[in-house]
Amino acid sequence: MKDKLMNGLLMLAAKLQSQRHFSAIRVGLTTLLPITIIGSFCTLFSKMNCLQTRTDLIASIKQDLLQWRKKNILKF
């Protein structure tokens, strides 16, 4: 049963592969895939807002250290 299904699917795939329209679509999608991946990563990195988060974190730590110093919890 499994071999019969596999042979049927392979025959269908061979017929589709030989058609020039499906071949053109395959080549076009293969060509555009790297550009799509690079664009996706650029979009992700532009939305991360790392610099602002890092700046806020440093300011928060500095403020905590100054408060601890005023309360004599931290001596430096």
C-alpha positions as CSV (number, residue, x, y, z in Angstrom):
1,M,0.0,0.0,0.0
2,K,2.8,2.4,1.0
3,D,4.9,1.6,-2.1
4,K,1.9,2.1,-4.4
5,L,1.1,5.5,-2.9
6,M,4.8,6.5,-3.1
7,N,5.0,5.4,-6.8
8,G,1.8,7.4,-7.6
9,L,3.2,10.5,-6.0
10,L,6.5,10.2,-7.7
11,M,4.8,9.9,-11.1
12,L,2.7,13.0,-10.3
13,A,5.8,14.9,-9.2
14,A,7.6,13.9,-12.4
15,K,4.8,15.2,-14.6
16,L,4.6,18.5,-12.7
17,Q,8.4,18.9,-12.9
18,S,8.4,18.6,-16.6
19,Q,5.8,21.4,-17.1
20,R,7.5,24.7,-18.0
21,H,5.0,26.8,-16.0
22,F,5.7,25.0,-12.7
23,S,9.4,25.1,-13.5
24,A,9.3,28.9,-14.0
25,I,7.4,29.3,-10.7
26,R,9.9,27.1,-8.9
27,V,12.9,29.0,-10.3
28,G,11.4,32.4,-9.5
29,L,10.6,31.4,-5.9
30,T,14.1,29.9,-5.5
31,T,15.7,33.1,-6.8
32,L,13.7,35.3,-4.5
33,L,14.1,33.3,-1.3
34,P,17.4,34.8,-0.1
35,I,16.0,38.3,-0.7
36,T,12.9,37.4,1.3
37,I,15.0,36.0,4.2
38,I,17.2,39.1,4.3
39,G,14.2,41.4,4.3
40,S,12.6,39.5,7.1
41,F,15.7,39.7,9.3
42,C,16.0,43.5,8.5
43,T,12.4,44.0,9.6
44,L,12.9,42.1,12.8
45,F,16.0,44.0,13.7
46,S,14.5,47.3,12.9
47,K,11.6,46.6,15.3
48,M,13.7,45.3,18.2
49,N,14.5,48.8,19.6
50,C,17.6,47.5,21.4
51,L,19.4,50.8,21.8
52,Q,16.5,52.4,23.7
53,T,16.0,49.4,26.0
54,R,19.7,49.3,26.8
55,T,19.9,53.0,27.5
56,D,16.9,52.7,29.8
57,L,18.4,49.7,31.6
58,I,21.7,51.6,32.2
59,A,19.9,54.7,33.5
60,S,17.8,52.5,35.8
61,I,20.9,50.8,37.2
62,K,22.6,54.1,37.7
63,Q,19.6,55.6,39.5
64,D,19.4,52.5,41.8
65,L,23.1,52.8,42.6
66,L,22.8,56.5,43.5
67,Q,19.8,55.8,45.7
68,W,21.7,53.0,47.5
69,R,24.6,55.3,48.0
70,K,22.4,58.0,49.6
71,K,21.0,55.4,52.0
72,N,24.5,54.2,52.9
73,I,23.6,50.7,51.6
74,L,26.3,50.9,49.0
75,K,29.7,52.5,49.9
76,F,32.1,53.3,47.1
